[in-house]
């Protein structure tokens, strides 16, 4: 970063507002590196009236748990919805799926967020800084961010011209993972470019059980390995930026490819004959899933003395396919001539643009104006049917103002209006129509079932807003309060679906008349920090007058192997809870850390909890640190979740013990880093209430040794 930029950037960093929903947090990371009188964490936390958790490379390394989302689950209030041993998606304070936005380099990740069996397509090794925002983020990111946001970024460019890079080797014992990542970067005057390639292969993963039970049927697990859960991931990313004067341009191209087998006992009707050992634990045979996510994005930034202008633009193509040996529940469906085993395919293309201007009117006032626009098109294929084809257009305008009467108080407020249009194609299942006619069902009932998705052309408009207070009543004390109104546009599956979702083991029906979700959310956070002790408490409460959920209807579906009908329905809902953190530095280089969390969900119409409600949990962590060495021991206690929705299983609690170590080893001028972790030391058999495999009573992976070796290098030019 050139010296002549420093006065302007320091002015922005010091006057950057503490408003309810920070509009440029990732950019703040880059600008804030010139400020040396406070830590990275303190600067980011002071930039929002919401409870935020800025996580740097050190945190991600020391809490490494195998994938990005499981690593973030060590943050109180964040939970991991797991799909086997390698893939997960995030949940914040009881809200997940399309209610959580994941933003990478300023662009919101758009994939198949609606499904519990669809993981997050991200390269773990390409994430170097994370900001977790709890609570409503619709003001900035629009729909799909009412539950919070996870912002991902890379570290800033080197301060001097150089060639640099790193090589990473990675392994897991629970599924025989072998992975590597290589990065090469160059900084030369105004140009900075970085290229990364990552690849990992894994086999069938182990569980601490010989059998599982599904629908009263006991199924064998040969060798305690879940057959056909092997796979691979291959990622490549290119990042380049240019700086001159007050102008900064950054460009990113990334491609993530994932292939993972489905455990045959959890795909379709469980059958013991399909679970026989095939003698190859590293091969993903039918059935399996494949996902490919291509993303191209750019960021243009122009700084002036009293203003800053930004433009983020991106294109994404998310392609997901599920392959399974051709089968039909009707008997009259012919085998497709092309790709006969392609059961499902989704092709989602997204174009997004975000314009923003920061105006620094005075040292006390800052105003922000923004305009966001997005277009999506989803196309489908395969011999089966699940998610309809659709087109979606959204646009929103926002205004934020921040007033700082003094150095200890910040008042913020903002408002945003969004318009959305959803155009969903109808799909008539002619094979199902013949099947039902041959069985002499009434014409009215046939008409109800044969439309696997209904034609929907809806327009939506809604307002979101926030008020925030950040107050430092005294040295080491911090009080934040944030009130937000948020919303979410209903998804295509919630409006138009009508059929069996095999991954969720039920018949799901949409409702074309659903309105957007709307709610008010209040959270308060108090932090007390002294030299060797810290304490933080963050209670929250959310009330939604219209919250969309899957309601069991009590009606039995006439479709083969479908079970009960679940219908997407709006309800009045209450969510509440709190997170507590405590830390203390002890003698002999020891440190103790405690983190606890609790979420309460209640459907006020049905007087039942919501499904997928995370259980209460707490983590007790003891650390020992030397200059280049760190050891930790963590006791993770998970409470029994008996606060469950109708037809949802109670999940018993458990206590897990994890160990880990991080070491820096200087060798010939290079600082090797070795990260070792041992998860589930006692090989405890337990269930994750949020897991995709919980429905078929598959326990979580057993004891797992993980080793990561990082070899960085650099050479000045």
C-alpha angles and dihedrals in degrees: 000000000000121000094238090062093058102083092050094044094046089053090053093046094051096043095039106130130251095221130157097258114024111224102200108027097142091051089050089062090060096044096043095064090085091061110088104174097079138033126262090248094051094049094051094044091051090053095071140045088213125082105266132175115209110198122193132193092275093057093045090050097047093046096040109151104171103277137031099258094046088051091052089050087078086073110091110252095024119104135186121230099202131207103193123306102320114031131063143157127213133254125187122198093338097314124106144141110051092359095072123068120208112198123193118189091340097311123106112237110241119194138113096317093151096073128078089212094055116090131205111271102220135129105241093205094052093062113088104156131031134185116196114201117195120205135019115352098166091112091070106022101030122213119010093037101081093112098047143283139257114208118199127195144158124244118270123270118276114273093233134041110274149132111244142160147144142230121214128194119193137182142173128196099203093071103008095254116185115184143160138186129193127191130186124185139174131196114194117167108294095357128082124176132175132183125191133184123186133179135172135176125198138181136216109310127235127240128190093246139081096206141021129207123225123173089345090305115122112218126192125240104204113217088355088279123125103235118237098009093121123114148130143248127209123184137177129181135179121195125183133171139180129200129190126156108319093338123101125175125182129183130190132187118181137167125191122190123187132177123180134166124236118234100246090223090062099043115074121331112349112243126178091215091063092055098063113127110264094197095242115090094176099056125092107211129172123338101049141134130230127196130183122183120188118186130181117181141163137194124203118191129179122183126199131174096271103011143048125200126199137183123186119185132172148168123208133183116192116188120183127176134180117203124198134156105275112270135157132201092207105053095220099076113108123225110262113249093221122050093350093185097050100113099176137003131182124188112188119182119187132186117189137179130180125186120189138173127194115202119196099199095170138344088271102042133058127175129193129195124186143176122199126188131177137175126191134185123188123192126185139204141165136091092276131055135225119131117039126232112258148158121225130190126184134171133173142179125208141189127195130182129188127191124191110189089179141350093277103047131059124179120192139179137171144170134201135186122203132191122197137183125195121192112183124185121228120238123202116198104215093181091055090047091057091045093053094043092054088055092053098242116169116269093241092054092047090052090053095054106036094066098081088181128014127224109262128180108172137164123207134190128179145158129230128184146159145206121201142185127193114183133173104196092180144348110304093011124108129176124186129182126181132180118187139174112210140174143189130207112232116254127240092256091052093051105038116010120122118168149052118323099199092188090060096034097233146088109258126197128191128212117225092201096061116130123215119279114262132186151148120236128192125185132172128192130191122187129185119189128182130168096279104007134063132180130184131179123183117181119180140180130191130189123192122189088193119028121163118227140153109264121199105232101195088234118126114228116234090212115107114266091357106120121188123001116246115196128199105242138173120237143166107260138185125203124181139158146118145237125217128193129184131177135181133180111223134195122276093040092295126140131188123209129186127188126177133176139184132183126189120193127185133178102216093197098050097026091229134113121260119257119255092032108163117235123241114267143171136200125210111193129184118193135188119196135190127170096282101005135075131178126185140182120196130192109201114194119190120191124225110268106220093145092094139150125248113295090008117126123240111243118213120227129246145183121233131191120213128184130192147165137195122198134181113210119188112212123172094334094315123107108221115201121206120191118188127179136174113201122197094005095191095047090241118191110228143141129241105222090211097047122120089227095051091094091064092043097246110159122227121269117290131233111339131192113199127189128184124180119190122192113188126186138177139178124194118235 
